[in-house]
C-alpha cells in the first residue's frame, strides 16, 4: 500500500472516500466539507483479548 503524500492530502475533496495513511495501520484521512481540508482518524485495535 502506498503512503499518503502531502500532495494527495491537499487535493482531497468533500465527496472523496477516506484515504488510508499507508504506513500506520488504522490511520485514515477523512474529507471535510471544504476542498483541501480533512481530519485524521485513528482506529485503535487492541491486540489483548
PyMOL Python script that loads the backbone (N, CA, C, O; Angstrom):
from pymol import cmd

cmd.read_pdbstr("""\
ATOM      1  N   UNK A   1       0.848  -1.174   0.000  1.00  0.00           N
ATOM      2  CA  UNK A   1       0.000   0.000   0.000  1.00  0.00           C
ATOM      3  C   UNK A   1       0.895   1.240   0.000  1.00  0.00           C
ATOM      4  O   UNK A   1       1.876   1.302   0.741  1.00  0.00           O
ATOM      5  N   UNK A   2       0.561   2.205  -0.816  1.00  0.00           N
ATOM      6  CA  UNK A   2       1.341   3.429  -0.921  1.00  0.00           C
ATOM      7  C   UNK A   2       1.034   4.373   0.239  1.00  0.00           C
ATOM      8  O   UNK A   2      -0.084   4.410   0.752  1.00  0.00           O
ATOM      9  N   UNK A   3       2.041   5.123   0.634  1.00  0.00           N
ATOM     10  CA  UNK A   3       1.873   6.097   1.703  1.00  0.00           C
ATOM     11  C   UNK A   3       1.198   7.347   1.151  1.00  0.00           C
ATOM     12  O   UNK A   3       1.504   7.788   0.043  1.00  0.00           O
ATOM     13  N   UNK A   4       0.288   7.910   1.921  1.00  0.00           N
ATOM     14  CA  UNK A   4      -0.404   9.139   1.532  1.00  0.00           C
ATOM     15  C   UNK A   4       0.605  10.287   1.511  1.00  0.00           C
ATOM     16  O   UNK A   4       1.309  10.514   2.494  1.00  0.00           O
ATOM     17  N   UNK A   5       0.674  11.001   0.402  1.00  0.00           N
ATOM     18  CA  UNK A   5       1.612  12.113   0.273  1.00  0.00           C
ATOM     19  C   UNK A   5       0.923  13.437   0.589  1.00  0.00           C
ATOM     20  O   UNK A   5      -0.304  13.516   0.651  1.00  0.00           O
ATOM     21  N   UNK A   6       1.727  14.466   0.785  1.00  0.00           N
ATOM     22  CA  UNK A   6       1.206  15.801   1.064  1.00  0.00           C
ATOM     23  C   UNK A   6       0.354  16.301  -0.101  1.00  0.00           C
ATOM     24  O   UNK A   6      -0.692  16.916   0.107  1.00  0.00           O
ATOM     25  N   UNK A   7       0.801  16.036  -1.312  1.00  0.00           N
ATOM     26  CA  UNK A   7       0.060  16.467  -2.497  1.00  0.00           C
ATOM     27  C   UNK A   7      -1.316  15.810  -2.557  1.00  0.00           C
ATOM     28  O   UNK A   7      -2.310  16.476  -2.846  1.00  0.00           O
ATOM     29  N   UNK A   8      -1.377  14.510  -2.285  1.00  0.00           N
ATOM     30  CA  UNK A   8      -2.665  13.804  -2.290  1.00  0.00           C
ATOM     31  C   UNK A   8      -3.577  14.323  -1.192  1.00  0.00           C
ATOM     32  O   UNK A   8      -4.783  14.453  -1.405  1.00  0.00           O
ATOM     33  N   UNK A   9      -3.030  14.621  -0.031  1.00  0.00           N
ATOM     34  CA  UNK A   9      -3.832  15.116   1.088  1.00  0.00           C
ATOM     35  C   UNK A   9      -4.396  16.503   0.789  1.00  0.00           C
ATOM     36  O   UNK A   9      -5.527  16.799   1.173  1.00  0.00           O
ATOM     37  N   UNK A  10      -3.636  17.350   0.115  1.00  0.00           N
ATOM     38  CA  UNK A  10      -4.105  18.703  -0.209  1.00  0.00           C
ATOM     39  C   UNK A  10      -5.172  18.707  -1.303  1.00  0.00           C
ATOM     40  O   UNK A  10      -5.910  19.682  -1.442  1.00  0.00           O
ATOM     41  N   UNK A  11      -5.258  17.637  -2.073  1.00  0.00           N
ATOM     42  CA  UNK A  11      -6.230  17.559  -3.163  1.00  0.00           C
ATOM     43  C   UNK A  11      -7.505  16.825  -2.758  1.00  0.00           C
ATOM     44  O   UNK A  11      -8.325  16.507  -3.620  1.00  0.00           O
ATOM     45  N   UNK A  12      -7.689  16.553  -1.483  1.00  0.00           N
ATOM     46  CA  UNK A  12      -8.873  15.830  -1.017  1.00  0.00           C
ATOM     47  C   UNK A  12     -10.125  16.676  -1.237  1.00  0.00           C
ATOM     48  O   UNK A  12     -10.122  17.883  -0.994  1.00  0.00           O
ATOM     49  N   UNK A  13     -11.184  16.032  -1.698  1.00  0.00           N
ATOM     50  CA  UNK A  13     -12.451  16.716  -1.984  1.00  0.00           C
ATOM     51  C   UNK A  13     -13.516  16.229  -1.007  1.00  0.00           C
ATOM     52  O   UNK A  13     -13.403  15.121  -0.482  1.00  0.00           O
ATOM     53  N   UNK A  14     -14.547  17.033  -0.753  1.00  0.00           N
ATOM     54  CA  UNK A  14     -15.590  16.646   0.207  1.00  0.00           C
ATOM     55  C   UNK A  14     -16.301  15.332  -0.119  1.00  0.00           C
ATOM     56  O   UNK A  14     -16.761  14.649   0.795  1.00  0.00           O
ATOM     57  N   UNK A  15     -16.403  14.964  -1.389  1.00  0.00           N
ATOM     58  CA  UNK A  15     -17.115  13.736  -1.742  1.00  0.00           C
ATOM     59  C   UNK A  15     -16.204  12.513  -1.855  1.00  0.00           C
ATOM     60  O   UNK A  15     -16.671  11.435  -2.222  1.00  0.00           O
ATOM     61  N   UNK A  16     -14.917  12.661  -1.547  1.00  0.00           N
ATOM     62  CA  UNK A  16     -13.977  11.543  -1.592  1.00  0.00           C
ATOM     63  C   UNK A  16     -14.193  10.594  -0.415  1.00  0.00           C
ATOM     64  O   UNK A  16     -14.743  10.971   0.620  1.00  0.00           O
ATOM     65  N   UNK A  17     -13.748   9.367  -0.601  1.00  0.00           N
ATOM     66  CA  UNK A  17     -13.772   8.403   0.499  1.00  0.00           C
ATOM     67  C   UNK A  17     -12.534   8.639   1.361  1.00  0.00           C
ATOM     68  O   UNK A  17     -11.571   9.241   0.884  1.00  0.00           O
ATOM     69  N   UNK A  18     -12.528   8.185   2.612  1.00  0.00           N
ATOM     70  CA  UNK A  18     -11.351   8.363   3.467  1.00  0.00           C
ATOM     71  C   UNK A  18     -10.115   7.691   2.862  1.00  0.00           C
ATOM     72  O   UNK A  18     -10.192   6.582   2.332  1.00  0.00           O
ATOM     73  N   UNK A  19      -8.979   8.381   2.952  1.00  0.00           N
ATOM     74  CA  UNK A  19      -7.721   7.861   2.438  1.00  0.00           C
ATOM     75  C   UNK A  19      -6.941   7.198   3.567  1.00  0.00           C
ATOM     76  O   UNK A  19      -6.728   7.825   4.605  1.00  0.00           O
ATOM     77  N   UNK A  20      -6.507   5.947   3.398  1.00  0.00           N
ATOM     78  CA  UNK A  20      -5.648   5.338   4.414  1.00  0.00           C
ATOM     79  C   UNK A  20      -4.248   5.942   4.335  1.00  0.00           C
ATOM     80  O   UNK A  20      -3.791   6.307   3.252  1.00  0.00           O
ATOM     81  N   UNK A  21      -3.564   6.049   5.479  1.00  0.00           N
ATOM     82  CA  UNK A  21      -2.220   6.619   5.522  1.00  0.00           C
ATOM     83  C   UNK A  21      -1.244   5.739   4.754  1.00  0.00           C
ATOM     84  O   UNK A  21      -0.424   6.241   3.986  1.00  0.00           O
ATOM     85  N   UNK A  22      -1.330   4.441   4.956  1.00  0.00           N
ATOM     86  CA  UNK A  22      -0.459   3.517   4.244  1.00  0.00           C
ATOM     87  C   UNK A  22       0.716   3.043   5.067  1.00  0.00           C
ATOM     88  O   UNK A  22       1.211   1.938   4.848  1.00  0.00           O
ATOM     89  N   UNK A  23       1.176   3.845   6.008  1.00  0.00           N
ATOM     90  CA  UNK A  23       2.302   3.448   6.838  1.00  0.00           C
ATOM     91  C   UNK A  23       1.900   3.107   8.255  1.00  0.00           C
ATOM     92  O   UNK A  23       2.651   2.443   8.970  1.00  0.00           O
ATOM     93  N   UNK A  24       0.732   3.548   8.670  1.00  0.00           N
ATOM     94  CA  UNK A  24       0.245   3.321  10.027  1.00  0.00           C
ATOM     95  C   UNK A  24      -1.123   2.653   9.932  1.00  0.00           C
ATOM     96  O   UNK A  24      -2.054   3.207   9.348  1.00  0.00           O
ATOM     97  N   UNK A  25      -1.237   1.464  10.508  1.00  0.00           N
ATOM     98  CA  UNK A  25      -2.495   0.725  10.468  1.00  0.00           C
ATOM     99  C   UNK A  25      -3.575   1.462  11.240  1.00  0.00           C
ATOM    100  O   UNK A  25      -3.366   1.846  12.391  1.00  0.00           O
ATOM    101  N   UNK A  26      -4.720   1.662  10.620  1.00  0.00           N
ATOM    102  CA  UNK A  26      -5.858   2.289  11.279  1.00  0.00           C
ATOM    103  C   UNK A  26      -5.916   3.798  11.157  1.00  0.00           C
ATOM    104  O   UNK A  26      -6.885   4.403  11.614  1.00  0.00           O
ATOM    105  N   UNK A  27      -4.907   4.436  10.553  1.00  0.00           N
ATOM    106  CA  UNK A  27      -4.895   5.893  10.407  1.00  0.00           C
ATOM    107  C   UNK A  27      -5.435   6.270   9.031  1.00  0.00           C
ATOM    108  O   UNK A  27      -4.890   5.854   8.008  1.00  0.00           O
ATOM    109  N   UNK A  28      -6.512   7.062   9.011  1.00  0.00           N
ATOM    110  CA  UNK A  28      -7.120   7.490   7.756  1.00  0.00           C
ATOM    111  C   UNK A  28      -7.393   8.984   7.781  1.00  0.00           C
ATOM    112  O   UNK A  28      -7.603   9.574   8.841  1.00  0.00           O
ATOM    113  N   UNK A  29      -7.388   9.583   6.604  1.00  0.00           N
ATOM    114  CA  UNK A  29      -7.706  10.997   6.444  1.00  0.00           C
ATOM    115  C   UNK A  29      -9.119  11.096   5.894  1.00  0.00           C
ATOM    116  O   UNK A  29      -9.378  10.678   4.765  1.00  0.00           O
ATOM    117  N   UNK A  30     -10.043  11.650   6.690  1.00  0.00           N
ATOM    118  CA  UNK A  30     -11.443  11.802   6.293  1.00  0.00           C
ATOM    119  C   UNK A  30     -11.656  13.215   5.756  1.00  0.00           C
ATOM    120  O   UNK A  30     -11.249  14.184   6.398  1.00  0.00           O
ATOM    121  N   UNK A  31     -12.291  13.349   4.583  1.00  0.00           N
ATOM    122  CA  UNK A  31     -12.500  14.675   3.998  1.00  0.00           C
ATOM    123  C   UNK A  31     -13.460  15.531   4.806  1.00  0.00           C
ATOM    124  O   UNK A  31     -14.375  15.021   5.452  1.00  0.00           O
ATOM    125  N   UNK A  32     -13.238  16.842   4.760  1.00  0.00           N
ATOM    126  CA  UNK A  32     -14.099  17.822   5.412  1.00  0.00           C
ATOM    127  C   UNK A  32     -15.091  18.351   4.373  1.00  0.00           C
ATOM    128  O   UNK A  32     -15.137  17.863   3.244  1.00  0.00           O
ATOM    129  N   UNK A  33     -15.876  19.343   4.760  1.00  0.00           N
ATOM    130  CA  UNK A  33     -16.851  19.916   3.829  1.00  0.00           C
ATOM    131  C   UNK A  33     -16.221  20.894   2.846  1.00  0.00           C
ATOM    132  O   UNK A  33     -16.864  21.277   1.869  1.00  0.00           O
ATOM    133  N   UNK A  34     -14.971  21.308   3.083  1.00  0.00           N
ATOM    134  CA  UNK A  34     -14.299  22.212   2.153  1.00  0.00           C
ATOM    135  C   UNK A  34     -13.117  21.498   1.503  1.00  0.00           C
ATOM    136  O   UNK A  34     -12.470  20.659   2.130  1.00  0.00           O
ATOM    137  N   UNK A  35     -12.838  21.834   0.251  1.00  0.00           N
ATOM    138  CA  UNK A  35     -11.777  21.189  -0.512  1.00  0.00           C
ATOM    139  C   UNK A  35     -10.410  21.443   0.125  1.00  0.00           C
ATOM    140  O   UNK A  35     -10.107  22.565   0.533  1.00  0.00           O
ATOM    141  N   UNK A  36      -9.601  20.410   0.205  1.00  0.00           N
ATOM    142  CA  UNK A  36      -8.256  20.533   0.735  1.00  0.00           C
ATOM    143  C   UNK A  36      -8.159  20.424   2.242  1.00  0.00           C
ATOM    144  O   UNK A  36      -7.073  20.585   2.798  1.00  0.00           O
ATOM    145  N   UNK A  37      -9.268  20.154   2.921  1.00  0.00           N
ATOM    146  CA  UNK A  37      -9.265  20.026   4.378  1.00  0.00           C
ATOM    147  C   UNK A  37      -9.823  18.665   4.778  1.00  0.00           C
ATOM    148  O   UNK A  37     -10.657  18.085   4.082  1.00  0.00           O
ATOM    149  N   UNK A  38      -9.352  18.179   5.896  1.00  0.00           N
ATOM    150  CA  UNK A  38      -9.830  16.903   6.392  1.00  0.00           C
ATOM    151  C   UNK A  38      -9.411  16.717   7.836  1.00  0.00           C
ATOM    152  O   UNK A  38      -8.798  17.598   8.439  1.00  0.00           O
ATOM    153  N   UNK A  39      -9.748  15.565   8.382  1.00  0.00           N
ATOM    154  CA  UNK A  39      -9.345  15.263   9.754  1.00  0.00           C
ATOM    155  C   UNK A  39      -8.772  13.860   9.787  1.00  0.00           C
ATOM    156  O   UNK A  39      -9.215  12.966   9.066  1.00  0.00           O
ATOM    157  N   UNK A  40      -7.773  13.691  10.645  1.00  0.00           N
ATOM    158  CA  UNK A  40      -7.153  12.392  10.829  1.00  0.00           C
ATOM    159  C   UNK A  40      -7.957  11.597  11.844  1.00  0.00           C
ATOM    160  O   UNK A  40      -8.341  12.119  12.891  1.00  0.00           O
ATOM    161  N   UNK A  41      -8.207  10.343  11.531  1.00  0.00           N
ATOM    162  CA  UNK A  41      -8.925   9.447  12.434  1.00  0.00           C
ATOM    163  C   UNK A  41      -8.061   8.208  12.634  1.00  0.00           C
ATOM    164  O   UNK A  41      -7.636   7.569  11.672  1.00  0.00           O
ATOM    165  N   UNK A  42      -7.807   7.876  13.910  1.00  0.00           N
ATOM    166  CA  UNK A  42      -7.037   6.685  14.246  1.00  0.00           C
ATOM    167  C   UNK A  42      -7.973   5.669  14.864  1.00  0.00           C
ATOM    168  O   UNK A  42      -8.555   5.916  15.920  1.00  0.00           O
ATOM    169  N   UNK A  43      -8.120   4.536  14.217  1.00  0.00           N
ATOM    170  CA  UNK A  43      -8.949   3.456  14.738  1.00  0.00           C
ATOM    171  C   UNK A  43      -8.028   2.510  15.484  1.00  0.00           C
ATOM    172  O   UNK A  43      -7.235   1.786  14.882  1.00  0.00           O
ATOM    173  N   UNK A  44      -8.145   2.528  16.809  1.00  0.00           N
ATOM    174  CA  UNK A  44      -7.290   1.704  17.657  1.00  0.00           C
ATOM    175  C   UNK A  44      -7.881   0.309  17.779  1.00  0.00           C
ATOM    176  O   UNK A  44      -9.062   0.149  18.089  1.00  0.00           O
ATOM    177  N   UNK A  45      -7.063  -0.686  17.535  1.00  0.00           N
ATOM    178  CA  UNK A  45      -7.479  -2.073  17.687  1.00  0.00           C
ATOM    179  C   UNK A  45      -6.543  -2.718  18.699  1.00  0.00           C
ATOM    180  O   UNK A  45      -5.343  -2.840  18.453  1.00  0.00           O
ATOM    181  N   UNK A  46      -7.091  -3.127  19.830  1.00  0.00           N
ATOM    182  CA  UNK A  46      -6.297  -3.749  20.881  1.00  0.00           C
ATOM    183  C   UNK A  46      -5.939  -5.177  20.493  1.00  0.00           C
ATOM    184  O   UNK A  46      -6.776  -5.919  19.979  1.00  0.00           O
ATOM    185  N   UNK A  47      -4.698  -5.552  20.741  1.00  0.00           N
ATOM    186  CA  UNK A  47      -4.261  -6.915  20.454  1.00  0.00           C
ATOM    187  C   UNK A  47      -4.464  -7.826  21.658  1.00  0.00           C
ATOM    188  O   UNK A  47      -4.288  -9.040  21.550  1.00  0.00           O
ATOM    189  N   UNK A  48      -4.830  -7.260  22.796  1.00  0.00           N
ATOM    190  CA  UNK A  48      -5.056  -8.031  24.014  1.00  0.00           C
ATOM    191  C   UNK A  48      -6.500  -8.504  24.031  1.00  0.00           C
ATOM    192  O   UNK A  48      -7.417  -7.725  23.771  1.00  0.00           O
ATOM    193  N   UNK A  49      -6.700  -9.766  24.332  1.00  0.00           N
ATOM    194  CA  UNK A  49      -8.074 -10.292  24.393  1.00  0.00           C
ATOM    195  C   UNK A  49      -8.494 -10.516  25.813  1.00  0.00           C
ATOM    196  O   UNK A  49      -9.616 -10.955  26.063  1.00  0.00           O
TER     197      UNK A  49
END
""", "prot")
cmd.dss("prot")
cmd.show_as("cartoon", "prot")
cmd.util.cbc("prot")
cmd.orient("prot")
